[in-house]
Amino acid sequence: MVEHPGEYRWSSYSANAQGALNETVYLHDEYRCLGTTSGARQAAYRELFGQLLDSEFAAKFRDTVTHELVVGTSRFKDEVEAITNRRARMGKPGRPSKEAKDRQQQ
């Protein structure tokens, strides 16, 4: 899409990494924990983008987002599935086994 997150129009990067004013960006607790001053937080945030993502991770992330699924740990995905009653992870290819079908009907 873009070479750097700062180039993407809808990214919060300019606010979080460069201090640009953006009334739609909320400073989350995780972001606040990056430093005690705005300059320190911005520098730490920029550092997060200093390395390229592993290509295997990037491919899995793209697949997940493309299929409108959830990015996170198995526990987090379980919680999202329980709350939303929607699939949060990729299913197994092929038809479900007879046993799985029987369990779904119970």
VEXPA-995475 format. One line per field, with one value per residue: y, z, x of N, C-alpha, C, O, CB in turn; residue number from 1. Coordinates in pm, 1 decimal. Glycine has a CB too. Layout:
BEGIN
ny = [Y,...]
nz = [Z,...]
nx = [X,...]
cay = [Y,...]
caz = [Z,...]
cax = [X,...]
cy = [Y,...]
cz = [Z,...]
cx = [X,...]
oy = [Y,...]
oz = [Z,...]
ox = [X,...]
cby = [Y,...]
cbz = [Z,...]
cbx = [X,...]
nr = [NUM,...]
//
This chain:
BEGIN
ny = [-118.2,136.8,269.7,349.4,387.2,653.9,767.0,689.3,804.2,765.6,674.7,670.3,736.7,986.6,1142.7,992.9,941.6,1175.8,1386.9,1535.7,1727.0,1574.7,1535.4,1302.9,1098.1,896.6,886.2,598.9,388.5,206.5,339.7,567.1,448.7,425.5,626.7,902.5,1161.5,1357.0,1373.8,1157.6,942.6,965.7,917.4,652.0,527.5,571.2,411.7,158.3,113.1,79.8,-153.0,-402.3,-610.1,-960.6,-1166.8,-1392.1,-1351.6,-1111.1,-1197.9,-1372.5,-1187.4,-1017.5,-1203.3,-1255.7,-1002.2,-953.1,-1145.6,-1047.3,-1119.4,-1182.7,-1037.9,-1154.4,-1324.2,-1675.9,-1700.2,-1443.3,-1449.3,-1656.5,-1528.7,-1316.3,-1462.5,-1584.6,-1362.3,-1229.5,-1425.5,-1499.8,-1618.8,-1596.8,-1667.1,-1832.8,-2094.5,-2455.2,-2600.6,-2759.5,-2993.9,-3017.7,-3275.7,-3567.9,-3602.5,-3345.7,-3206.2,-3326.3,-3239.0,-2964.6,-2955.9,-3018.4]
nz = [0.0,100.6,139.9,392.3,714.8,779.5,540.5,477.9,451.2,640.7,866.9,1211.6,1257.5,1211.5,1419.8,1650.8,1621.7,1535.2,1657.0,1539.6,1538.7,1586.7,1617.2,1614.0,1707.1,1981.6,2273.5,2377.1,2671.7,2639.6,2458.8,2609.0,2797.7,2670.2,2724.9,2944.0,2861.1,2589.3,2374.6,2428.0,2409.9,2139.5,2011.9,2095.5,1977.6,1704.6,1685.6,1697.2,1437.4,1302.7,1194.4,942.6,905.8,966.9,683.9,674.9,895.6,811.4,584.3,701.8,860.2,661.5,533.3,742.7,788.3,533.5,522.3,710.6,980.4,1319.5,1471.6,1694.9,2009.1,2072.4,2295.0,2304.7,2060.5,2115.3,2311.7,2162.9,1975.0,2149.3,2252.4,2024.0,1873.0,1629.0,1378.7,1444.5,1345.4,1087.6,920.1,891.0,583.6,348.3,383.5,690.4,934.5,998.2,1272.6,1373.6,1254.1,1377.4,1641.5,1613.4,1564.3,1802.9]
nx = [82.0,173.4,505.9,587.1,433.9,372.6,308.1,55.6,-265.6,-475.4,-354.9,-250.7,3.2,137.4,41.1,108.2,385.7,503.2,383.9,179.2,-117.8,-427.5,-749.8,-896.6,-744.2,-682.3,-492.9,-386.9,-349.9,-137.7,23.1,88.2,251.7,491.5,670.4,766.6,738.9,601.1,779.6,953.9,774.3,699.1,946.1,996.3,777.0,831.3,1055.9,944.0,874.4,1105.4,1209.0,1161.8,872.9,870.0,849.7,681.1,511.2,394.8,253.1,64.1,-70.8,-180.0,-353.3,-531.4,-649.7,-755.7,-955.8,-1123.7,-1087.2,-971.5,-687.2,-454.0,-387.4,-457.5,-623.6,-739.8,-877.4,-1058.9,-1214.4,-1325.0,-1475.1,-1660.3,-1797.7,-1897.8,-2013.5,-1914.3,-1687.3,-1342.5,-1103.6,-912.3,-1078.2,-1064.8,-963.8,-1186.1,-1462.2,-1651.6,-1589.2,-1793.9,-1830.0,-1775.4,-1982.6,-2201.6,-2157.1,-2200.0,-2470.2,-2582.5]
cay = [0.0,248.8,227.5,383.3,420.0,797.8,804.6,648.2,915.8,734.2,620.7,756.4,750.3,1126.4,1191.8,918.0,943.0,1307.7,1488.3,1614.2,1735.7,1499.1,1518.9,1169.1,1000.8,886.6,834.6,481.2,363.0,140.3,444.9,650.0,372.9,428.5,728.2,997.4,1288.7,1335.6,1348.0,1020.4,850.9,972.6,849.2,508.0,483.4,565.2,295.5,38.3,98.7,81.0,-279.3,-463.6,-728.4,-1090.2,-1186.7,-1492.6,-1284.2,-1013.1,-1272.4,-1418.0,-1068.5,-977.4,-1300.7,-1235.0,-877.7,-971.2,-1226.7,-977.8,-1198.7,-1114.8,-1050.3,-1162.9,-1455.9,-1771.7,-1664.2,-1325.1,-1492.9,-1729.7,-1429.7,-1245.2,-1556.5,-1603.0,-1239.1,-1189.6,-1542.1,-1499.7,-1680.7,-1498.4,-1724.8,-1908.9,-2230.1,-2559.8,-2621.2,-2882.3,-3012.3,-3063.0,-3419.3,-3603.2,-3578.1,-3200.7,-3167.9,-3372.9,-3151.3,-2835.5,-2969.0,-3042.1]
caz = [0.0,108.9,187.6,533.5,769.5,777.7,407.9,464.1,493.8,753.6,975.4,1328.2,1272.9,1220.3,1553.7,1754.1,1602.2,1502.0,1736.5,1463.4,1604.2,1519.0,1719.7,1609.1,1765.3,2127.1,2326.6,2458.2,2783.5,2588.9,2399.4,2719.1,2867.1,2592.0,2777.6,3039.2,2792.0,2453.1,2289.0,2452.9,2351.8,1993.7,1971.9,2116.0,1875.3,1577.0,1693.5,1667.7,1291.9,1249.6,1131.1,860.2,961.5,910.3,568.5,707.9,981.5,728.6,499.7,788.6,898.5,544.8,516.8,850.4,762.5,409.4,552.3,817.2,1101.5,1434.8,1495.1,1837.7,2064.2,2069.9,2403.5,2261.4,1955.7,2183.4,2376.0,2057.8,1921.5,2249.2,2265.8,1899.6,1807.7,1492.3,1362.0,1460.7,1289.9,964.5,937.1,824.2,449.0,325.2,453.2,828.0,956.2,1047.2,1417.2,1394.1,1214.3,1484.7,1757.3,1583.0,1566.9,1941.4]
cax = [0.0,268.1,637.8,602.2,301.6,349.9,257.7,-85.0,-350.1,-562.0,-273.2,-229.5,147.5,181.0,8.3,181.0,530.8,554.2,315.9,81.6,-248.3,-532.2,-853.4,-956.3,-651.2,-686.7,-366.9,-416.2,-259.8,-17.7,105.7,138.6,357.1,615.3,761.9,707.1,713.3,551.0,895.7,1001.0,673.7,709.4,1070.2,976.7,681.0,905.1,1146.1,865.3,863.8,1241.8,1245.9,1058.4,809.2,904.2,760.9,579.2,413.5,323.1,159.2,-45.8,-145.7,-259.4,-461.6,-628.1,-722.0,-831.4,-1074.1,-1196.3,-1077.6,-912.8,-543.5,-427.4,-357.4,-568.9,-715.5,-814.2,-970.2,-1166.2,-1301.4,-1398.9,-1574.6,-1765.6,-1875.3,-1964.3,-2074.5,-1860.3,-1556.2,-1236.5,-980.1,-931.6,-1128.9,-988.2,-1017.3,-1261.1,-1588.9,-1634.3,-1608.3,-1926.7,-1831.3,-1785.1,-2117.6,-2290.3,-2137.5,-2261.4,-2616.0,-2629.2]
cy = [125.6,194.4,247.2,424.6,569.7,847.9,772.0,752.6,887.7,674.9,721.3,784.2,896.6,1186.0,1124.3,930.6,1083.2,1421.0,1575.7,1614.0,1664.3,1467.6,1381.7,1062.7,1010.7,825.7,722.1,462.9,297.6,242.7,531.2,581.5,374.2,531.8,825.6,1134.0,1258.8,1305.3,1206.1,918.3,848.7,899.0,698.1,451.3,472.0,442.7,164.8,10.0,93.7,-45.1,-331.3,-583.8,-852.7,-1121.0,-1289.2,-1430.9,-1186.6,-1081.9,-1320.0,-1300.3,-1022.7,-1071.7,-1278.2,-1111.4,-889.7,-1047.4,-1170.2,-1061.1,-1120.2,-1141.5,-1052.8,-1305.0,-1546.5,-1738.5,-1545.1,-1363.6,-1570.8,-1633.6,-1355.8,-1335.7,-1574.4,-1481.1,-1210.4,-1301.6,-1545.1,-1566.4,-1571.6,-1546.9,-1804.2,-2047.4,-2329.4,-2582.0,-2754.2,-2887.0,-3056.1,-3213.6,-3444.6,-3574.8,-3428.1,-3151.5,-3205.4,-3282.6,-3016.6,-2841.6,-2988.6,-2914.8]
cz = [0.0,161.0,338.8,589.5,772.4,646.3,390.2,528.3,622.9,871.7,1090.4,1349.0,1291.1,1358.3,1659.3,1742.7,1583.0,1576.3,1661.3,1536.6,1519.9,1624.5,1718.5,1671.5,1916.9,2174.8,2425.6,2568.8,2737.6,2528.1,2509.9,2794.2,2792.0,2644.1,2868.5,2977.3,2651.4,2357.2,2304.2,2394.3,2200.3,1944.0,1985.6,2011.4,1740.1,1572.5,1662.3,1517.0,1224.3,1178.6,1048.5,931.8,893.1,798.9,596.3,795.1,899.2,641.3,581.8,829.4,783.5,522.4,620.2,824.1,637.3,433.9,667.4,945.0,1207.6,1442.8,1646.0,1879.9,2053.5,2176.7,2364.0,2155.2,2015.1,2246.1,2273.6,1999.9,2018.3,2258.4,2140.9,1831.0,1658.7,1493.5,1368.8,1402.5,1165.0,998.9,866.6,685.9,438.5,405.1,596.3,839.6,1007.9,1196.3,1447.0,1359.7,1322.4,1607.8,1735.1,1595.4,1707.5,2010.6]
cx = [87.1,401.0,653.1,466.0,271.3,294.6,109.8,-174.8,-427.4,-486.1,-262.6,-80.6,190.0,150.6,95.3,332.7,587.5,484.3,218.3,-52.4,-352.8,-637.2,-918.1,-866.6,-655.9,-555.5,-396.8,-312.7,-130.2,78.3,166.9,252.3,490.0,714.8,690.4,679.9,663.5,666.5,948.3,904.5,684.4,833.0,1055.6,881.4,749.6,996.0,1072.0,858.0,1000.2,1283.9,1129.2,999.1,862.7,803.3,651.4,470.1,329.3,219.3,39.0,-133.6,-235.5,-377.5,-571.6,-713.1,-808.8,-961.2,-1157.1,-1202.1,-1002.0,-762.9,-522.4,-397.7,-479.3,-671.8,-803.0,-917.0,-1087.0,-1265.8,-1386.3,-1507.8,-1691.1,-1856.7,-1958.1,-2040.2,-2038.5,-1724.5,-1449.9,-1104.0,-1014.3,-984.7,-1038.3,-1048.3,-1091.3,-1389.7,-1563.4,-1656.3,-1748.9,-1937.6,-1847.3,-1924.3,-2218.0,-2279.9,-2205.8,-2412.0,-2669.3,-2660.3]
oy = [209.9,86.0,170.9,490.5,608.2,958.1,821.9,784.7,977.3,629.1,842.4,848.1,926.0,1270.1,1191.0,930.4,1107.5,1537.5,1680.0,1511.4,1688.3,1382.7,1346.7,948.3,1117.9,723.9,746.6,515.4,329.1,232.5,564.3,648.7,328.4,524.8,831.1,1214.1,1148.2,1220.8,1141.5,818.8,742.0,826.0,623.6,340.5,374.2,378.6,71.7,-104.1,102.6,-45.1,-307.1,-651.1,-849.8,-1102.8,-1274.8,-1454.1,-1180.3,-1030.4,-1309.2,-1311.8,-992.5,-1026.5,-1281.6,-1116.2,-841.9,-1017.2,-1235.5,-1072.2,-1002.7,-1254.4,-962.9,-1394.8,-1499.9,-1747.3,-1545.4,-1316.6,-1554.5,-1653.3,-1334.8,-1290.9,-1578.8,-1494.7,-1171.5,-1277.0,-1586.1,-1569.9,-1466.3,-1476.3,-1838.2,-2109.5,-2291.9,-2582.3,-2849.0,-2796.8,-3124.6,-3271.7,-3352.8,-3528.2,-3389.7,-3064.8,-3127.9,-3252.6,-2960.4,-2743.0,-2976.6,-2916.1]
oz = [-89.0,219.1,405.1,519.5,768.0,639.4,297.5,646.3,705.8,967.5,1068.4,1447.1,1378.7,1407.7,1747.2,1844.7,1610.8,1560.8,1712.4,1590.2,1399.9,1711.0,1813.4,1687.2,1974.1,2121.3,2542.2,2560.5,2790.2,2544.5,2504.0,2848.6,2845.4,2610.4,2870.1,3034.5,2600.6,2268.6,2205.4,2335.6,2139.1,1845.1,1897.2,1961.9,1668.1,1468.4,1607.3,1475.5,1101.8,1108.7,1080.7,1009.0,774.8,818.4,546.2,772.6,915.1,625.2,536.7,832.9,804.5,495.8,587.9,836.6,635.3,373.4,716.4,1009.2,1187.2,1423.1,1716.7,1796.7,2028.8,2152.8,2386.7,2158.8,1971.7,2235.8,2294.9,1978.0,1976.5,2270.8,2150.6,1741.8,1574.3,1595.5,1306.7,1409.4,1140.5,1095.6,792.5,671.3,511.4,482.9,622.9,763.0,1056.1,1242.9,1535.5,1428.3,1355.3,1671.6,1828.3,1633.2,1729.6,2126.9]
ox = [76.2,406.5,723.3,389.1,154.4,240.3,45.9,-160.3,-443.0,-548.3,-265.2,-42.5,271.4,225.8,149.9,401.7,705.0,520.8,177.4,-94.3,-366.0,-615.6,-988.3,-909.1,-636.4,-511.7,-427.8,-201.7,-23.5,199.9,285.3,339.9,591.0,833.0,567.4,606.0,681.7,653.1,983.3,947.1,679.5,826.1,1097.9,901.9,728.9,1010.9,1130.8,837.8,1009.3,1385.3,1012.9,1067.3,896.7,683.2,539.8,351.4,207.4,108.6,-75.0,-256.1,-353.0,-488.8,-690.3,-835.5,-922.2,-1064.1,-1249.2,-1306.6,-971.5,-717.9,-568.0,-384.6,-590.5,-792.3,-924.0,-1030.7,-1201.0,-1386.9,-1505.7,-1620.3,-1806.8,-1978.4,-2074.5,-2121.4,-2118.2,-1655.7,-1464.4,-1003.4,-1130.1,-940.8,-947.4,-1170.5,-1062.0,-1421.0,-1464.5,-1733.3,-1815.3,-2041.6,-1923.7,-1978.5,-2307.7,-2380.9,-2263.4,-2475.2,-2789.8,-2700.6]
cby = [-0.8,364.2,305.0,497.4,365.2,869.3,734.5,508.6,950.2,638.9,583.6,691.8,690.4,1210.2,1168.1,772.5,858.3,1329.9,1573.5,1557.9,1883.3,1367.5,1623.0,1131.4,1023.9,801.2,948.1,356.4,275.3,33.2,532.4,683.3,229.3,457.3,803.6,1014.0,1378.1,1459.4,1446.6,995.5,892.3,1118.4,898.7,480.2,581.0,693.7,287.2,53.3,213.1,106.6,-383.7,-505.0,-720.4,-1202.6,-1230.6,-1613.8,-1209.5,-933.8,-1393.1,-1489.2,-955.4,-973.6,-1444.0,-1221.9,-760.7,-1045.0,-1368.3,-943.7,-1333.6,-1159.8,-932.5,-1109.1,-1444.4,-1914.9,-1631.7,-1216.9,-1579.0,-1822.8,-1329.8,-1197.6,-1692.8,-1631.9,-1121.8,-1134.9,-1540.1,-1355.0,-1759.3,-1464.6,-1815.5,-1919.3,-2241.5,-2692.4,-2615.7,-3001.8,-3115.1,-2988.5,-3475.2,-3751.0,-3632.2,-3126.2,-3234.1,-3518.4,-3130.7,-2790.0,-3084.5,-3118.0]
cbz = [120.0,202.3,114.2,552.9,908.6,808.0,300.1,528.6,384.0,710.1,923.5,1454.4,1152.1,1110.8,1584.6,1747.5,1483.6,1355.6,1799.3,1319.0,1627.3,1450.6,1701.8,1465.8,1713.6,2174.8,2394.7,2370.3,2886.9,2484.4,2301.9,2816.1,2887.6,2446.6,2664.2,3158.9,2787.3,2404.3,2320.4,2603.8,2393.8,1947.1,2056.8,2257.8,1866.3,1556.5,1833.7,1724.4,1234.0,1358.4,1236.9,723.5,947.2,1020.8,447.5,780.0,1097.3,640.8,433.3,914.5,940.2,419.4,528.0,985.2,747.4,305.7,585.4,771.2,1073.6,1564.4,1427.4,1916.6,2210.6,2089.7,2531.7,2206.7,1851.6,2290.8,2456.3,1945.4,1892.3,2385.4,2294.5,1804.9,1825.7,1435.1,1227.2,1607.3,1394.5,883.9,884.0,907.6,345.5,358.9,380.3,921.1,1055.2,1018.6,1482.0,1309.4,1081.2,1522.9,1784.7,1443.6,1479.8,2021.6]
cbx = [-93.7,213.3,747.2,707.4,290.0,476.5,338.1,-109.3,-447.2,-669.6,-132.6,-289.5,218.1,112.9,-140.4,142.9,566.7,541.9,414.9,65.1,-288.9,-476.0,-959.4,-987.0,-506.4,-809.0,-284.2,-421.5,-328.1,-55.2,22.0,25.6,312.4,583.8,828.8,797.9,842.0,472.2,1006.2,1018.4,530.6,713.0,1189.2,922.4,561.5,988.7,1210.2,724.0,782.5,1336.1,1288.2,1115.0,656.6,904.2,842.0,643.3,484.7,421.5,229.9,9.6,-49.9,-171.5,-407.2,-556.3,-623.6,-746.6,-1032.1,-1337.8,-1008.7,-981.7,-462.9,-544.6,-311.6,-517.4,-636.9,-718.0,-897.1,-1108.4,-1218.2,-1302.7,-1509.6,-1704.2,-1782.7,-1863.9,-2228.6,-1849.9,-1547.3,-1219.2,-907.6,-799.3,-1272.3,-988.0,-904.5,-1176.4,-1677.2,-1730.3,-1503.1,-1957.4,-1701.4,-1680.3,-2155.5,-2256.2,-1987.1,-2223.3,-2659.7,-2526.8]
nr = [1,2,3,4,5,6,7,8,9,10,11,12,13,14,15,16,17,18,19,20,21,22,23,24,25,26,27,28,29,30,31,32,33,34,35,36,37,38,39,40,41,42,43,44,45,46,47,48,49,50,51,52,53,54,55,56,57,58,59,60,61,62,63,64,65,66,67,68,69,70,71,72,73,74,75,76,77,78,79,80,81,82,83,84,85,86,87,88,89,90,91,92,93,94,95,96,97,98,99,100,101,102,103,104,105,106]
//
